[in-house]
């Protein structure tokens, strides 16, 4: 049955007023959802607008999570247990593609030259600048050593035929962990904080913008998010994702 609006003018005005509210609400609903989506996108963009230091430090988090997986592989080799070869290979490729070819390249192309420039122009703080320069030289040498280790790790993973082969792999994984753990810690606590001392605020902000531009050009988006998802999947497959398992009993 068709509904007929009330004939009373007062009722008719009330009906039209109510209808108008419903129409306005129908328009407002998608508009509100659109505003929420825009706000969410803006919030995400602001969250990704990180400083150069924060970017490099959270990339160290990716590195350390791969280190945990390397530790699990060493444990399984020592216990003569099997491990998923492809997962370990893909984890090593994260080190190669994200840490060495991207993260370390940013440090070598942009950060290390700033510290060398700072040393050349300093007089009063020469001793401080010298310590930073010495640190940069060691870090640079360790980058090269890490790449050689990753070459050996990836090569070993292609031909694990005997227990001796697995032991050689475990030796290189241990060497990797032994070097990169203090390496990353020294960068996080000495090199990166010193960056704010040796450059102006404008230079510091510009560096973050440059890193963001390079990340999008290299990975077609947020490289950190891409590799974080991969690391999480590999941790689950290798059985080291559950953080509670590392709590001492």
C-alpha positions, -999 to +999 in steps of 0.1 A: +000+000+000+013+034-009+019+058+020+002+092+016+017+122+035-006+138+060-029+165+046-026+187+077-001+215+069+015+211+103+019+174+098+031+180+063+058+204+075+068+179+101+069+152+075+090+173+051+113+183+079+119+147+089+124+137+053+150+165+049+168+152+079+169+117+065+182+130+032+208+151+049+219+120+069+221+099+038+244+125+022+264+130+054+271+093+059+293+087+029+308+122+035+317+112+070+332+079+059+352+097+032+365+122+059+375+093+081+393+076+052+411+108+044+420+113+080+434+078+082+455+083+051+468+116+064+476+099+097+495+071+079+514+096+058+523+116+089+535+084+106+557+076+076+571+111+076+600+101+099+633+116+105+665+102+090+675+088+124+642+071+131+641+056+097+676+041+101+670+029+136+637+011+128+655-005+098+679-019+124+649-035+139+644-055+107+680-065+108+678-076+145+647-098+137+666-116+110+695-120+135+670-138+158+662-162+129+698-167+122+703-177+158+675-203+155+692-218+124+724-221+143+706-239+172+690-263+147+724-270+130+740-277+164+711-300+173+712-317+139+676-306+133+662-296+099+652-260+090+632-246+061+659-238+035+639-214+014+628-193+045+664-189+056+675-180+020+647-154+017+658-140+051+693-137+039+680-119+008+663-093+031+697-086+045+711-082+010+683-062-006+670-041+023+699-038+047+730-038+025+717-025-008+694+001+007+700+009+044+738+008+043+739+026+009+720+055+025+746+056+053+775+054+028+762+079+003+747+105+027+757+101+064+793+091+063+802+120+039+786+144+064+808+132+092+839+134+071+830+170+061+824+178+097+859+166+106+875+188+079+857+220+091+861+216+129+888+232+149+875+236+185+859+202+186+887+184+167+889+155+192+851+149+191+852+150+153+882+126+151+863+100+173+833+103+149+855+100+119+873+069+133+839+053+140+827+060+105+858+043+090+852+012+111+815+011+103+823+014+066+848-015+068+822-036+086+797-029+058+821-045+033+827-074+057+790-079+061+785-081+024+812-107+021+796-128+048+762-125+031+778-137-001+791-168+017+758-174+035+738-173+003+763-195-014+763-221+014+725-222+014+727-234-022+748-265-014+741-280+020+750-316+014+769-326+045+770-318+082+803-300+076+786-278+051+760-269+077+787-262+103+804-238+079+771-221+074+766-219+112+802-204+115+793-176+091+760-169+107+777-166+141+803-143+126+775-122+111+757-119+145+789-112+163+797-082+141+763-066+133+749-066+168+775-042+183+777-024+149+740-015+149+741-006+186+770+018+181+752+035+152+720+038+172+737+053+203+766+073+189+765+079+152+728+087+147+725+110+178+756+129+167+740+136+133+718+162+150+750+179+163+769+182+131+741+194+108+716+222+109+679+216+116+671+223+079+698+199+067+685+172+091+649+176+079+660+176+042+679+144+048+647+127+061+628+139+030+656+127+007+655+092+023+617+091+019+621+100-018+647+073-023+626+047-005+596+053-026+617+052-058+635+020-048+606+000-035+575+016-051+562+024-016+572+021+020+601-004+020+600-008+057+563-020+056+571-044+028+600-061+045+584-060+080+555-081+065+581-105+050+601-109+083+569-115+102+559-143+079+593-159+080+594-157+118+561-176+120+573-202+096+606-207+115+588-208+148+603-176+164+575-152+161+559-157+195+577-132+217+566-149+249+588-179+241+619-158+248+608-150+284+630-169+309+611-194+330 
